[in-house]
Amino acid sequence: MEFTYTDSIHVAAAPQAVYDVVSDVTRTGEWSPICARCEWDDGDGPRVGAHFTGFNVKPDREWETRSEVVAAEPGRLFRWTVSGGRVFWGFEIAPDGEGSRLTETWEFPQVGRDFFRERYGDRAEEEIAIRVADARAGIPETLAAIKRVIEV
């Protein structure tokens, strides 16, 4: 099983315009298939060290996550970690013709998988496989939705 996934899409907008959208976590609900909304903690914003809370919804459950921004390079890179390094998500933006190439990356490191094994016991491998499948299905869907939002 692969614990990283990356996909890209062309967006007809300048890199800074794309960055301004994807780094505004309060808009996540506009494109994420699972994260219904995010809120900056204490009125923060897209800077390294900032924290935000995500409110996630699937048909069988709802949960919150707390994330920390680990990279915020305007026009180029926005990356965060969930629950202190258990999962990493991020967007990289690069010039691409008259627009941008938007790449989304997901990483589920060993520390996150170990946490799942402790938390879920005998069901851990099933729960890990669900997270992998969600990322693999959700990233292309997310990228297509971001493209629609920006190109309106």
Secondary structure, DSSP 8 states (H G I E B T S, - for coil): ---EEEEEEEESS-HHHHHHHHT-GGGGGGT-SSEEEEEEGGG--SSTT-EEEEEEEETTEEEEEEEEEEEEETTTEEEEEETTTTEEEEEEEEEETTEEEEEEEEE--HHHHHHHHHHHGGGHHHHHHHHHHHHHHHHHHHHHHHHHHHH-
